[in-house]
């Protein structure tokens, strides 16, 4: 997993509450268990005017000109500003995969659905919770200012606006450590590889019958 320390990126505003994971990545794209290839289908039903299917050449589909993320000024955005209860609905891990594959690294909202929030952190996508009033102010600034960018400092737990305003956010220390060091669940487990091997060796001596038929 890619480390997250500091990041500066263009901000795109998605002014909708209760955006669920069905909208983030449509059900027909859930057959793949690879973590890549979902970017073209992020917000598929909103981004395109025609229905999409897996394996389709999405560059030939008709974009919806009324969808905010299709506007030219936001096409290279890597930070999404959203409303409350973002990521509600089903628990599909494909949702953060789609954001990462599209190029997003940070999501900012007043609140996130718990499972989606955890899935983001496990995959290197940083969800930042800020007060509703602050988010409303940021929406107004983003929408009125072309090329509006945030600087995110995970170590300091701050969001800095173009005007220099600094806003602090909270994050669990263990999750923060995982992001700073780029540790997913497997990499976190492998930090204890020596202890695991030592336990397996002890267990094999204590109960050798459990290992009959296994290549050790």
MIMAR-959025 format. One line per 5 residues: their letters; for each residue y, x, z of C-alpha. Coordinates in pm, 1 decimal, decimal comma. Each point is the difference from the previous one (the first is absolute). Example, Ala and Ser with C-alpha at 12.3 -4.5 7.8 and 13.67 -1.06 7.14 Angstrom:
# residues 2
AS> -450,0:1230,0:780,0  344,0:137,0:-66,0
//
This chain:
# residues 216
XXXXX> 0,0:0,0:0,0  346,6:131,5:-86,6  211,3:105,6:295,8  312,2:-198,4:81,4  288,3:186,7:166,4
XXXXX> 333,5:-73,8:-166,6  58,9:-212,4:-306,3  305,9:-108,4:-200,8  -36,7:-269,9:-261,6  159,3:-281,0:-196,5
XXXXX> -16,8:-338,1:174,6  -104,7:-329,0:-162,2  62,9:-336,7:171,7  -267,5:-271,3:4,1  180,2:-288,9:166,2
XXXXX> -302,2:-217,1:82,2  -159,0:-85,9:333,5  -375,5:-27,5:65,1  -106,4:202,2:-303,0  -378,7:-0,1:17,8
XXXXX> -258,8:244,0:-127,3  -108,2:-244,2:-272,4  346,5:42,5:-150,4  -0,7:377,2:53,9  -331,0:47,5:-184,7
XXXXX> -168,4:-295,3:-170,7  -363,6:-84,4:67,7  -131,7:92,3:-346,1  79,2:367,2:62,7  -202,0:34,7:321,1
XXXXX> -330,3:97,8:-160,5  85,3:370,8:-2,9  -36,1:203,6:319,5  189,7:298,3:-140,4  342,2:61,7:152,2
XXXXX> 173,0:54,8:-332,1  77,7:-212,7:-302,7  157,8:-295,9:182,5  365,5:89,2:-63,6  38,1:-197,3:-325,0
XXXXX> -121,1:-310,9:184,8  232,0:15,1:302,0  152,9:-350,6:28,3  -184,7:-83,1:-321,6  68,1:-374,7:-2,5
XXXXX> 370,7:57,2:59,0  53,4:300,9:-225,3  -156,0:-141,2:-315,7  42,7:-322,8:-195,4  -359,4:-3,1:-123,2
XXXXX> -322,7:14,7:205,9  -169,3:335,7:44,1  -359,0:119,6:27,9  -165,8:328,6:101,1  -20,7:252,8:-283,6
XXXXX> 287,9:-156,0:-188,3  277,1:209,7:-158,5  277,7:-111,6:232,7  267,2:184,1:-197,6  -31,9:-273,3:-264,1
XXXXX> 54,0:-289,9:240,5  330,6:-186,9:21,4  207,7:92,7:305,4  174,9:-273,2:194,6  373,9:82,2:-30,0
XXXXX> 79,1:-211,6:307,0  -219,9:204,8:236,3  221,8:239,3:191,7  -230,0:302,7:-20,4  5,4:-23,1:-379,8
XXXXX> 374,3:62,3:-6,1  81,7:340,3:-148,5  193,2:113,0:309,8  -310,1:-40,7:220,9  -280,0:121,1:-227,1
XXXXX> -17,0:346,5:155,7  22,4:-126,9:358,9  -228,1:156,2:260,9  121,8:-195,7:303,3  -36,2:-377,1:23,6
XXXXX> 229,7:-209,1:217,7  -168,1:-327,0:91,5  21,2:-302,1:230,1  -199,3:-112,3:303,0  -378,4:-31,9:21,4
XXXXX> -55,5:227,9:-297,6  -363,8:50,7:-100,8  -142,0:-316,2:156,4  -315,6:-164,6:-135,1  -334,1:166,9:-63,9
XXXXX> -86,1:348,9:125,8  -43,3:175,6:-335,0  62,5:374,2:15,6  79,4:-10,3:-370,0  354,8:-115,0:88,2
XXXXX> 121,1:337,4:133,8  -199,5:173,0:-274,6  203,5:-193,7:-257,2  329,3:100,1:160,0  -96,9:366,7:13,1
XXXXX> -132,4:1,3:-354,4  325,1:-156,6:-122,0  198,9:271,4:176,8  119,7:-159,0:324,2  -11,9:205,0:321,8
XXXXX> 196,2:-219,6:244,6  21,9:-372,7:75,7  277,1:-134,3:224,4  -3,8:-349,8:150,1  73,9:-187,4:325,5
XXXXX> -375,1:-54,3:50,2  -336,3:63,3:-164,7  -336,8:-170,7:24,9  -214,2:208,4:237,2  -292,2:79,1:-232,0
XXXXX> 226,5:89,2:-290,0  211,2:220,4:229,4  -308,8:190,3:115,7  -134,8:33,6:-354,0  330,7:152,3:-111,1
XXXXX> -7,6:263,9:272,4  -363,3:88,2:-72,3  87,4:69,0:-363,7  324,8:195,5:36,0  244,0:-284,5:-68,6
XXXXX> 268,3:-22,4:271,4  93,0:-353,5:117,6  331,3:3,8:189,5  102,0:-288,8:224,2  374,2:-56,0:43,0
XXXXX> 185,6:-292,9:164,2  58,7:-306,6:-218,9  377,2:32,7:19,0  -15,4:362,1:-114,1  -231,3:-89,7:-287,6
XXXXX> 234,8:-278,6:-111,8  289,7:248,0:-3,8  -206,6:249,1:-198,6  -89,2:-265,5:-257,3  369,1:-63,4:-61,9
XXXXX> 67,0:372,5:-38,1  -296,0:65,0:-230,2  79,6:-294,2:-227,1  367,5:97,7:-32,3  -47,1:375,6:-40,4
XXXXX> -183,1:152,2:-299,7  -228,8:297,1:75,2  -7,3:-81,0:371,4  -225,4:245,4:184,4  -142,5:43,3:347,6
XXXXX> -104,2:318,9:173,0  -303,3:-50,4:223,2  -71,9:258,9:268,9  -333,6:-76,5:162,2  21,6:276,1:259,2
XXXXX> 336,9:-132,9:122,9  -104,0:-362,5:-72,5  325,2:-74,8:-182,9  125,4:-170,6:-314,8  330,2:135,5:-135,6
XXXXX> 212,4:-200,8:-246,5  230,2:147,6:-269,0  297,6:-57,4:232,9  -162,8:212,5:270,5  -100,3:-285,9:227,4
XXXXX> -315,6:87,0:194,1  -250,2:-262,9:114,8  -294,7:78,2:224,9  -347,0:-151,1:-24,7  -308,2:3,7:219,6
XXXXX> -348,2:117,4:-93,9  -312,8:62,4:204,5  -24,3:374,5:81,4  -360,5:30,3:-119,7  79,6:-167,4:-332,0
XXXXX> 310,3:213,5:-37,2  -208,9:314,0:51,6  -248,7:-111,2:-264,1  276,0:-52,2:-257,7  178,5:325,3:81,6
XXXXX> -325,9:191,4:-47,2  -142,8:-206,3:-286,3  -312,4:-106,8:186,7  -197,8:-300,7:-115,1  -300,7:-131,2:197,7
XXXXX> -241,7:250,4:-154,9  230,1:298,3:44,3  66,8:-103,9:358,9  -374,2:-10,8:68,2  -56,5:338,7:-164,8
XXXXX> 233,1:159,1:254,4  -292,2:-45,8:241,7  -267,4:127,0:-240,3  -119,7:276,7:236,6  -41,2:-247,5:286,7
XXXXX> -188,4:-239,8:-226,9  -240,0:271,8:-115,3  -54,5:114,1:358,1  -80,2:-356,6:108,5  -244,2:-45,1:-288,7
XXXXX> -178,0:324,5:94,9  -29,6:-108,0:364,7  -117,9:-344,1:-96,3  -267,3:138,3:-230,5  -143,3:205,5:286,8
XXXXX> 16,7:-294,0:242,6  -156,5:-255,8:-234,4  -164,9:176,7:-296,6  -192,5:-314,7:-96,8  325,9:-159,1:-110,4
XXXXX> 35,8:262,9:-272,0  -346,5:-25,8:-154,0  35,0:-52,8:-371,6  361,4:116,7:-12,1  105,1:321,8:-169,8
X> 185,0:194,5:269,8
//
